[in-house]
């Protein structure tokens, strides 16, 4: 897989611009790109999505293969490095602990271990920030991080009405 999607990309798409009822083509496109081996996510993201009580949870439950394992040794070793870096940083302790308890460091570690790009809606913050953000940690560990819209352009997505 070349791209690993953060949970916020699925959630914001469903809640905002690619609602499942108004843009089913987006969700079909995700299935297509998964089948091509272009994108997916990790098990922890899948579990976060499945924990909901909505159509996105059902969508994720119907697609277990979209969410790959992150318990392999290379990913665990990189996760350990990320956790050590974050713990040594001058971050807000609540934000730091929340970051480490969720899927964020794992998706970065998995992306690093397989040479993938993380897709997230988080914005990069100034280096002296007290908040731990996915794009900042990606940058620190030389993992590319892009937005959903950058992903759509990179994969030449087109959602057009039929004639």
GIVEN-V103128 format. One record per backbone hydrogen bond with DSSP energy under -1.0 kcal/mol. NH is the residue of the N-H (numbers start at 1). CO is the residue of the C=O. E is the energy in kcal/mol with one decimal. If there is no record, write none. Layout:
nh->[NH NH]
co->[CO CO]
e->[E E]
This chain:
nh->[2 3 4 5 6 9 11 12 13 14 15 16 18 23 26 28 29 30 31 32 33 34 35 36 37 38 40 41 43 46 47 48 49 50 51 52 58 59 60 61 62 63 66 67 68 76 77 78 79 80 81 82 83 84 85 86 87 88 91 92 96 97 98 99 100 101 107 108 109 110 111 112 113 114 115 116 117 118 119 120 129 137 138 139 140 141 142 143 146 151 152 153 154 155 156 157]
co->[38 38 117 40 119 6 7 8 9 10 11 12 13 19 23 24 25 26 27 28 29 30 31 32 34 33 3 66 68 42 43 44 45 46 47 49 54 55 56 57 58 60 63 64 41 72 73 74 75 76 77 78 79 80 81 82 83 84 89 130 92 93 94 95 96 97 103 104 105 106 107 108 109 110 111 111 2 144 4 146 126 133 134 135 136 137 139 138 118 147 148 149 150 151 153 152]
e->[-1.2 -1.9 -2.8 -2.8 -2.9 -1.3 -2.5 -2.4 -1.3 -2.4 -2.6 -2.0 -2.0 -2.9 -1.4 -2.1 -2.4 -2.1 -1.8 -2.5 -3.0 -2.3 -2.4 -1.8 -1.7 -2.6 -1.4 -2.5 -2.5 -2.1 -2.7 -1.9 -2.4 -2.7 -1.3 -1.4 -1.7 -2.3 -2.7 -2.4 -1.9 -1.4 -1.6 -1.4 -3.0 -2.3 -2.6 -2.1 -2.7 -2.1 -1.6 -2.5 -3.1 -2.2 -2.3 -2.8 -2.7 -1.9 -1.1 -3.7 -3.0 -2.7 -2.1 -2.5 -2.3 -1.5 -2.5 -1.7 -2.3 -2.8 -2.3 -2.5 -2.3 -1.9 -1.1 -2.5 -2.8 -2.7 -2.8 -2.6 -1.9 -2.2 -2.9 -2.4 -2.2 -1.7 -1.4 -2.9 -2.6 -2.1 -2.7 -1.9 -2.6 -2.2 -1.3 -3.0]
